[in-house]
Amino acid sequence: MSGKISDTDLILNPDGSVYHLNLLPKHISDTIITVGDPNRVYRVSQHFDEVEFEMNKREFITHVGVYNGKRITVISSGIGTDNVEILLTELDALANIDLKTREIKAKRKKLKIIRIGTSGSLQEDIAVGSHLASDYAVGFDNLMEFYELDSDEFEKEIGKDIKETIGLSFNPYVVRGSDVLRKQLCSDMIIGNTVTCPGFYAPQGRVLRTPVKYARLLESLTFYHNKTSDFWLTNFEMETAGYYALGKLLGHEILSVNAIIANRIKNKFATDPNQVVDSLILKILERI
């Protein structure tokens, strides 16, 4: 793609900032921490030596500051891959599009983005309180139906196998996170494969009052095993696949790290989920 991007494809605010995030290029650092819950932004920035900038816009709350001499941006996405698409597209625009000329820059910047999120375990032996880094993400949402994601043969095979084994009526997309960030940040974490769901209730095997299509979904996810590659599903949440797919499409290093606050097999929930998240936040801050 070349040439000037239209006013309706890239919407800017009167001050020149990107539409949803309300940020200018000077407001992002090369290393970005993202969280789902807007209230969790402060749980990260409270550890900064100083906070130089704050922006509150919809569910996208941004703090920019310094931690141990390193400039870091922390920003919330809200829930779901639809919000992740807005977040990553606008962050990339801030890094790689000249907002004044509306043209893509000749030299592209590669951002490092670490998602710190909460998640539920799909395996009995992944305990509440664990920290898990997502190697592969399996997208049960339909975001990639609108993008040309280039999947390798392994990713295609796993997606097809999950569809056929579980009996899904759609094709999950499978994509891997950043090997660079995984090696840098996750030496003592569980390495797993994360299912990204397009909802919190039926798409995660919860049943309240509404009839559900996949009555044995939780069990099917737990026992899924690709014997050829020894590929298991370890946990699920609502954003990681969107991060990984868009990271691959846009050329950024992205990794999702998960605070396991529930074990769905044992029906156990963390007595202090904030402590599990806070310990993961500190671990990531110390390693970036």
MARTOR-645525 format. One record per residue (C-alpha): x, y, z. Coordinates in Angstrom, 3 decimals, always signed. Example, Ala and Ser with C-alpha at 12.3 -4.5 7.8 and 13.67 -1.06 7.14 Angstrom:
BEGIN
pt x = +12.300 y = -4.500 z = +7.800
pt x = +13.670 y = -1.060 z = +7.140
% end
This chain:
BEGIN
pt x = +0.000 y = +0.000 z = +0.000
pt x = +1.338 y = +3.442 z = -0.914
pt x = +0.064 y = +6.984 z = -1.283
pt x = -1.983 y = +9.190 z = +0.995
pt x = -4.383 y = +7.459 z = +3.408
pt x = -7.851 y = +8.989 z = +3.354
pt x = -9.436 y = +11.014 z = +6.140
pt x = -12.010 y = +8.277 z = +6.756
pt x = -9.552 y = +5.364 z = +6.757
pt x = -7.274 y = +7.078 z = +9.268
pt x = -9.398 y = +9.381 z = +11.418
pt x = -7.549 y = +12.015 z = +13.416
pt x = -8.782 y = +14.299 z = +16.173
pt x = -8.510 y = +18.112 z = +15.813
pt x = -5.182 y = +18.054 z = +17.698
pt x = -3.764 y = +15.519 z = +15.215
pt x = -3.998 y = +12.554 z = +17.581
pt x = -5.333 y = +9.152 z = +16.489
pt x = -9.083 y = +8.864 z = +16.879
pt x = -9.729 y = +6.284 z = +19.614
pt x = -6.503 y = +6.390 z = +21.638
pt x = -6.225 y = +10.204 z = +21.530
pt x = -2.430 y = +9.862 z = +21.380
pt x = +0.331 y = +11.508 z = +19.356
pt x = +3.510 y = +9.700 z = +18.273
pt x = +5.464 y = +11.308 z = +21.144
pt x = +3.165 y = +9.568 z = +23.630
pt x = +4.276 y = +6.007 z = +22.909
pt x = +7.525 y = +4.296 z = +23.770
pt x = +9.222 y = +1.431 z = +21.944
pt x = +8.151 y = -0.915 z = +24.759
pt x = +4.427 y = -1.027 z = +25.550
pt x = +2.571 y = -2.967 z = +28.235
pt x = -1.108 y = -3.567 z = +27.548
pt x = -3.826 y = -4.641 z = +29.967
pt x = -7.516 y = -5.348 z = +29.477
pt x = -8.960 y = -3.652 z = +32.544
pt x = -8.573 y = +0.165 z = +32.495
pt x = -8.195 y = +0.100 z = +36.289
pt x = -5.127 y = -2.100 z = +35.875
pt x = -3.171 y = +0.673 z = +34.142
pt x = -2.551 y = +2.298 z = +37.528
pt x = -1.496 y = -1.061 z = +38.966
pt x = +1.390 y = -0.918 z = +36.492
pt x = +2.218 y = +2.792 z = +36.548
pt x = +2.240 y = +2.985 z = +40.358
pt x = +5.652 y = +1.314 z = +40.120
pt x = +7.068 y = +3.929 z = +37.717
pt x = +9.728 y = +6.312 z = +38.972
pt x = +7.725 y = +9.075 z = +37.300
pt x = +4.624 y = +9.411 z = +35.124
pt x = +5.054 y = +12.011 z = +32.380
pt x = +1.738 y = +11.708 z = +30.557
pt x = -1.801 y = +10.423 z = +31.093
pt x = -4.741 y = +10.098 z = +28.710
pt x = -8.252 y = +8.794 z = +29.407
pt x = -10.346 y = +8.056 z = +26.313
pt x = -13.181 y = +5.518 z = +26.419
pt x = -11.715 y = +2.199 z = +27.621
pt x = -8.259 y = +3.212 z = +26.351
pt x = -6.399 y = +4.598 z = +29.369
pt x = -2.726 y = +5.464 z = +28.781
pt x = +0.096 y = +6.254 z = +31.195
pt x = +3.641 y = +6.967 z = +29.999
pt x = +6.503 y = +6.956 z = +32.446
pt x = +9.941 y = +5.734 z = +33.421
pt x = +10.833 y = +2.554 z = +35.276
pt x = +14.474 y = +1.922 z = +36.199
pt x = +15.573 y = +4.394 z = +33.532
pt x = +13.457 y = +2.827 z = +30.754
pt x = +10.560 y = +4.718 z = +29.152
pt x = +7.413 y = +2.584 z = +29.125
pt x = +3.871 y = +3.084 z = +27.913
pt x = +1.034 y = +1.182 z = +29.586
pt x = -2.381 y = +1.227 z = +27.951
pt x = -5.687 y = -0.584 z = +28.434
pt x = -7.655 y = -2.227 z = +25.635
pt x = -10.926 y = -3.232 z = +27.230
pt x = -12.232 y = -6.736 z = +26.518
pt x = -12.106 y = -8.623 z = +23.227
pt x = -10.223 y = -8.806 z = +19.942
pt x = -12.365 y = -6.048 z = +18.409
pt x = -10.809 y = -3.624 z = +20.892
pt x = -7.375 y = -5.160 z = +20.305
pt x = -7.741 y = -4.436 z = +16.578
pt x = -8.359 y = -0.756 z = +17.291
pt x = -5.525 y = -0.580 z = +19.805
pt x = -2.863 y = -2.243 z = +17.654
pt x = -3.876 y = -0.539 z = +14.415
pt x = -3.661 y = +2.893 z = +16.010
pt x = -0.415 y = +2.111 z = +17.852
pt x = +1.081 y = +1.008 z = +14.540
pt x = -0.178 y = +4.191 z = +12.889
pt x = +1.576 y = +6.234 z = +15.571
pt x = +4.806 y = +4.352 z = +14.917
pt x = +4.743 y = +3.832 z = +11.158
pt x = +2.513 y = +6.421 z = +9.486
pt x = +3.353 y = +10.099 z = +9.114
pt x = +0.154 y = +11.583 z = +10.527
pt x = +0.746 y = +14.945 z = +8.827
pt x = +1.269 y = +13.644 z = +5.282
pt x = -0.910 y = +10.523 z = +5.855
pt x = +1.731 y = +8.383 z = +4.169
pt x = +3.378 y = +5.199 z = +5.404
pt x = +6.949 y = +5.817 z = +6.525
pt x = +9.727 y = +4.287 z = +4.447
pt x = +11.491 y = +2.978 z = +7.565
pt x = +9.235 y = +0.839 z = +9.756
pt x = +9.501 y = +0.686 z = +13.548
pt x = +9.081 y = -2.629 z = +15.375
pt x = +7.335 y = -2.171 z = +18.714
pt x = +7.676 y = -4.539 z = +21.662
pt x = +4.226 y = -5.132 z = +23.154
pt x = +3.556 y = -7.279 z = +26.220
pt x = -0.029 y = -8.102 z = +27.143
pt x = -0.509 y = -8.764 z = +30.867
pt x = -3.908 y = -10.380 z = +31.305
pt x = -5.988 y = -12.741 z = +33.397
pt x = -6.907 y = -16.210 z = +32.244
pt x = -8.533 y = -19.485 z = +33.212
pt x = -6.644 y = -22.778 z = +33.180
pt x = -7.905 y = -25.681 z = +31.058
pt x = -5.621 y = -28.252 z = +32.675
pt x = -5.872 y = -29.637 z = +36.184
pt x = -2.134 y = -29.332 z = +36.822
pt x = -1.933 y = -25.602 z = +35.946
pt x = -2.632 y = -24.133 z = +39.350
pt x = -4.421 y = -20.934 z = +40.288
pt x = -1.711 y = -18.365 z = +40.918
pt x = +0.504 y = -19.558 z = +38.060
pt x = +2.005 y = -17.343 z = +35.386
pt x = +1.701 y = -18.650 z = +31.839
pt x = +3.208 y = -17.343 z = +28.606
pt x = +1.248 y = -18.046 z = +25.434
pt x = +3.365 y = -19.776 z = +22.794
pt x = +0.568 y = -20.242 z = +20.252
pt x = -2.862 y = -18.643 z = +20.321
pt x = -5.965 y = -20.261 z = +18.838
pt x = -8.567 y = -17.720 z = +17.725
pt x = -12.228 y = -18.707 z = +18.105
pt x = -13.244 y = -15.175 z = +17.085
pt x = -13.783 y = -14.088 z = +13.479
pt x = -11.370 y = -11.133 z = +13.308
pt x = -9.022 y = -12.819 z = +10.837
pt x = -11.874 y = -13.422 z = +8.396
pt x = -11.286 y = -9.781 z = +7.434
pt x = -7.487 y = -9.941 z = +7.080
pt x = -5.070 y = -11.915 z = +4.925
pt x = -3.179 y = -13.795 z = +7.633
pt x = -0.412 y = -15.970 z = +6.214
pt x = -0.419 y = -19.157 z = +8.305
pt x = +2.239 y = -21.847 z = +8.012
pt x = +1.415 y = -25.525 z = +7.482
pt x = +1.648 y = -26.365 z = +11.179
pt x = -0.751 y = -23.565 z = +12.136
pt x = -3.200 y = -24.592 z = +9.419
pt x = -3.056 y = -28.233 z = +10.519
pt x = -3.688 y = -27.435 z = +14.184
pt x = -6.627 y = -25.175 z = +13.310
pt x = -8.152 y = -27.836 z = +11.081
pt x = -7.582 y = -30.566 z = +13.674
pt x = -9.187 y = -28.534 z = +16.472
pt x = -12.202 y = -27.821 z = +14.273
pt x = -12.689 y = -31.491 z = +13.369
pt x = -11.899 y = -32.935 z = +16.800
pt x = -14.167 y = -30.587 z = +18.737
pt x = -16.816 y = -30.407 z = +16.024
pt x = -16.756 y = -26.660 z = +15.500
pt x = -18.694 y = -25.063 z = +12.657
pt x = -15.865 y = -22.588 z = +11.939
pt x = -12.115 y = -22.648 z = +11.340
pt x = -10.020 y = -21.385 z = +14.267
pt x = -6.901 y = -19.463 z = +13.292
pt x = -3.611 y = -20.361 z = +14.954
pt x = -0.669 y = -17.982 z = +15.303
pt x = +2.537 y = -17.846 z = +17.346
pt x = +3.751 y = -15.061 z = +19.600
pt x = +7.186 y = -13.472 z = +19.811
pt x = +10.044 y = -15.886 z = +20.356
pt x = +12.289 y = -12.929 z = +21.240
pt x = +10.056 y = -11.728 z = +24.085
pt x = +9.340 y = -15.246 z = +25.314
pt x = +13.080 y = -15.901 z = +25.760
pt x = +13.589 y = -12.513 z = +27.407
pt x = +10.701 y = -12.595 z = +29.876
pt x = +9.459 y = -16.105 z = +30.564
pt x = +12.263 y = -18.338 z = +31.857
pt x = +10.282 y = -19.421 z = +34.934
pt x = +6.769 y = -19.363 z = +33.459
pt x = +4.597 y = -22.174 z = +32.148
pt x = +4.645 y = -22.140 z = +28.348
pt x = +1.233 y = -22.954 z = +26.918
pt x = -1.198 y = -22.643 z = +24.040
pt x = -4.044 y = -20.224 z = +24.598
pt x = -7.581 y = -20.264 z = +23.223
pt x = -9.014 y = -16.805 z = +22.550
pt x = -12.803 y = -16.796 z = +22.919
pt x = -15.302 y = -14.249 z = +21.529
pt x = -17.245 y = -14.161 z = +24.800
pt x = -17.055 y = -14.981 z = +28.498
pt x = -20.015 y = -17.297 z = +28.985
pt x = -21.005 y = -19.879 z = +26.345
pt x = -17.749 y = -19.419 z = +24.355
pt x = -15.879 y = -20.427 z = +27.527
pt x = -18.178 y = -23.318 z = +28.417
pt x = -20.283 y = -21.484 z = +30.985
pt x = -23.992 y = -22.205 z = +31.151
pt x = -26.447 y = -19.968 z = +33.005
pt x = -29.954 y = -19.547 z = +31.519
pt x = -29.370 y = -19.604 z = +27.771
pt x = -29.161 y = -22.797 z = +25.676
pt x = -25.677 y = -23.433 z = +24.279
pt x = -24.525 y = -25.041 z = +21.046
pt x = -21.400 y = -26.801 z = +22.342
pt x = -22.537 y = -28.370 z = +25.611
pt x = -19.231 y = -30.214 z = +26.157
pt x = -16.932 y = -27.408 z = +25.025
pt x = -14.902 y = -27.166 z = +28.225
pt x = -14.256 y = -30.896 z = +28.281
pt x = -13.390 y = -30.918 z = +24.573
pt x = -10.825 y = -28.145 z = +24.979
pt x = -9.271 y = -29.789 z = +28.011
pt x = -8.811 y = -33.175 z = +26.348
pt x = -7.826 y = -31.926 z = +22.897
pt x = -4.394 y = -33.307 z = +21.987
pt x = -2.626 y = -33.306 z = +18.648
pt x = -0.472 y = -36.400 z = +18.993
pt x = +1.768 y = -35.616 z = +16.037
pt x = +3.047 y = -32.398 z = +17.608
pt x = +2.118 y = -33.062 z = +21.270
pt x = +0.006 y = -29.877 z = +21.148
pt x = -2.326 y = -29.265 z = +24.122
pt x = -4.567 y = -26.336 z = +24.998
pt x = -3.659 y = -24.862 z = +28.369
pt x = -5.842 y = -21.833 z = +29.051
pt x = -8.355 y = -19.436 z = +27.591
pt x = -9.134 y = -15.721 z = +27.597
pt x = -10.426 y = -13.121 z = +25.121
pt x = -7.563 y = -11.212 z = +23.413
pt x = -4.320 y = -13.098 z = +22.741
pt x = -5.030 y = -14.445 z = +19.237
pt x = -5.938 y = -10.947 z = +18.057
pt x = -2.653 y = -9.611 z = +19.416
pt x = -0.583 y = -12.345 z = +17.799
pt x = -2.290 y = -12.206 z = +14.416
pt x = -2.096 y = -8.420 z = +14.119
pt x = +1.445 y = -8.472 z = +15.478
pt x = +2.408 y = -10.835 z = +12.665
pt x = +0.594 y = -8.751 z = +10.050
pt x = +2.122 y = -5.465 z = +11.246
pt x = +5.614 y = -6.743 z = +12.072
pt x = +5.739 y = -6.135 z = +15.837
pt x = +7.089 y = -8.311 z = +18.651
pt x = +4.098 y = -9.263 z = +20.813
pt x = +3.780 y = -11.637 z = +23.732
pt x = +0.842 y = -12.457 z = +25.984
pt x = +1.549 y = -13.393 z = +29.601
pt x = -1.338 y = -14.653 z = +31.692
pt x = -2.111 y = -14.536 z = +35.394
pt x = -4.024 y = -17.757 z = +36.019
pt x = -6.825 y = -16.725 z = +38.378
pt x = -9.157 y = -19.694 z = +37.777
pt x = -8.826 y = -23.425 z = +37.235
pt x = -11.910 y = -24.434 z = +35.309
pt x = -11.320 y = -28.160 z = +35.767
pt x = -11.151 y = -27.949 z = +39.567
pt x = -13.730 y = -25.121 z = +39.687
pt x = -11.357 y = -23.008 z = +41.760
pt x = -11.004 y = -19.233 z = +41.655
pt x = -8.184 y = -17.192 z = +43.196
pt x = -8.914 y = -15.858 z = +46.671
pt x = -6.829 y = -12.772 z = +45.812
pt x = -6.703 y = -12.353 z = +42.010
pt x = -5.098 y = -8.909 z = +42.325
pt x = -2.074 y = -10.457 z = +44.032
pt x = -1.613 y = -12.905 z = +41.157
pt x = -1.776 y = -10.063 z = +38.637
pt x = +0.445 y = -7.713 z = +40.655
pt x = +3.201 y = -10.299 z = +40.995
pt x = +3.145 y = -10.803 z = +37.221
pt x = +3.299 y = -7.042 z = +36.630
pt x = +6.404 y = -6.730 z = +38.806
pt x = +8.018 y = -9.711 z = +37.129
pt x = +7.547 y = -8.183 z = +33.675
pt x = +8.690 y = -4.699 z = +34.744
pt x = +11.903 y = -6.125 z = +36.175
pt x = +12.659 y = -8.024 z = +32.953
pt x = +11.921 y = -5.459 z = +30.266
% end
